[in-house]
């Protein structure tokens, strides 16, 4: 059972890799996929993001890429060998189940991306939205697969 769970987490998590690479590329100053004149850090500033996030972006670290990697690491830990200490396991499972909300968010992102925008003011090129939507669905699916309750087979010791 664990092997299947790990395989699902790996395949679903793989959907996030293009997103993580793209966001890291942008944080390092890359321009691919962005409209001319669009700056990610400036967009953070316009949206009143915390100064720490703007600073990170200016120094080559995208916090959403870090969060995506953290979600994938959590899914891998829970799928492989969940912590035995019950409070820690419950906390990690609660975080993982909350992260499954990325699945509907990714599907909604894909739907809205497919519908497009008529005002021409979108700062991203056409292939970026599908990469983001796939990442959200992938990370959410990996977290769901890792947090799904395990079936315990009765053993001689527990059958008594």
N, C-alpha and C positions, 0 to 999 in steps of 0.2 A: 504494500500500500504506500509506503514512504517513497518508493522509487517512482510511482506514478505521480504522486504529489510533487516531488522534486522536478519531474519532467514537465508538468503543467506550469509550475512556477517559472522554470527556465524559459519555456517557450513564450509564455505570456509576458514575462519580464523582458524578453528580447525585443518586444515591440517598442519598448521605451528607449532602446539604445540610440536610434537616430535622433530622438528628441534631446537626449542628454548631450550627445555630440554637438548638435546644432546650437543649443543654448550655451554650451561651453565655448564654442567657436565665436558666438556673438560676444560673450563676455571678454574674450581675448582680442576683440576688435574686428572680427570678421564681419562682412557686409552681405554675404549670400543669403537670399531669401527676404531681405529687408528692402522696403521702398527707399528710393533716393532721399537723403536728408533725414531719415528716421534714426534716432538714437535711443537705445533701450534705456540707458540711465536717465535720459531726459524724460522719457515716458514715465519712469518711476517717480521722478520729481513732480511731474504734472499730476500724478495720482496720489501725491502726498505719502509716498512710501517712507518707511523709517530711514533715517540717515545711514544706519548701518548697512541696509540693503543696497543703497545707492553707492556707498563706499566699496562694498564687495564687488559690485558690478564694474566700477571704475578700475578695480584691481584684478580683474580677470576671473571672478568667481560669481557664477549665477546661482542664486539661492534655490531656484526651482530645480536646477540640475542636481544640487546637493540633496534636496528633499526627495527627488525621484530615486537617487541612489540609496538614500536612507530607507525608503519604502521597499525597494528591492532587497536590501540587506535584511530588513525585518521579515519579509516573506521567506527568504532563504533560511533564516534562523528557525522560524516557526515550522517550516516544512521539513527541515532536516532533524532538528533535535530541540523541541521546545524546552524552555527552562523548567526544572523540576520544582522550584520554589513557587508555590501556588499564587501568592500575590503578584509576583513578577510576571508569571505566565498570564494571569488574568489581565494585568495592565497591558501587556503586549498584544493580547488577543483583542482587547477593546480598541486599541489603536488600529490594529489590522482591520477590524470590522468597520470602523469609521472610514478607513481608507478605501473600502469597497464602494463608497459613494463616488469614487472617481469613474466607475463604469458608466453610470447614467450621465455624468458630466461629460465624459468623452463622447458618448453617443449623441448628446445634445450639441456638443461642439461640431461633430461631424455633420449633423443635420443642418445647423446654421451655416456651416461652411459650404455645404452643397447648395443651399439657397442663395448664397452670395450676398453682396452688398451693391446697391445701385449708385451710391454716392461717390464711388471711386476713391474714397479717402482711407481705404484699408492699408495699414503700413506693412502688410506681409504679402509675399507672393503666393501663388496658388498652391504650391506643394507643402508649405509650412503647416497649414491647418490640418491636413490629413496626418502629418507626422505627429503633431500634438495630440490629436484625437486618438490615434493608435496608442500613444504612450499612456494616456489617461486610462483607456480601456485595459491595456496590458498590465499596468501597475495595479489597478483595482482588481483585475482577475487573479493576478499572482497573490495578492493579499487575501482574497476570498479563498483561493485554493489552499493556501497555507493555514488559514484559520479555521477551515471547515473541521467540525468535530471528527475525531478519529473513532473508528469502531474498535472496541476492545474484544478480542476473542477470549472466551473463557479458557482458563488454564486449569490444571489439576488443583492448584492452590486456591483459585478464586471460585471454583465450582462447588466447593464444600459448603 
